[in-house]
Amino acid sequence: MTTSAAGQPLIPQPPATVTALRQALAQVAPAALPAFTRELDLAADESRQGSDLAPLRRFVAQWAVYVHIQRQPHLARELRRWEDVAATADAERARHAAAEIGRILDEAHAALSIPSR
C-alpha cells in the first residue's frame, strides 16, 4: 500500500461499481481481491436465483465501505487494531472494541450516503 501525504486518502473514492471497486482494491488492498471475487460470485448467484438485485446492491455497498476505509491508512489501522482487541480481549473490552468497529463502519456508511445495516 502506498503512503499518503498529510493523512490524505491514497486514492479518491471510486464510484460504487464492481469494476471501479475492483480497480481500487488492486491499488489499496490487493490481498482482498480473492475475497472480493468470491463474494461477487455469491452475490451474483443469489441475485440470479431470486431474480432480485438486492444481493448485488449489498455487495457493492459493503465493498464501497471497505475501500473507503482501506484508502485511508490511519482509519484502516484503527479498524484492524479494534478488530484485534475484539478477538483477544475480555468480554468488556471486546464489547468496547465492537462499539468502536461499529462507529467506524457507521461513519464510512454516512460518508458514502449508504444506509447502515
HELIX and SHEET records of a PDB file:
HELIX    1   1 ALA A    5  GLY A    7  5                                   3    
HELIX    2   2 VAL A   18  VAL A   28  1                                  11    
HELIX    3   3 PRO A   30  ALA A   32  5                                   3    
HELIX    4   4 LEU A   33  GLY A   50  1                                  18    
HELIX    5   5 ALA A   54  GLN A   70  1                                  17    
HELIX    6   6 PRO A   73  THR A   88  1                                  16    
HELIX    7   7 ALA A   91  ALA A  111  1                                  21    
END                                                                             
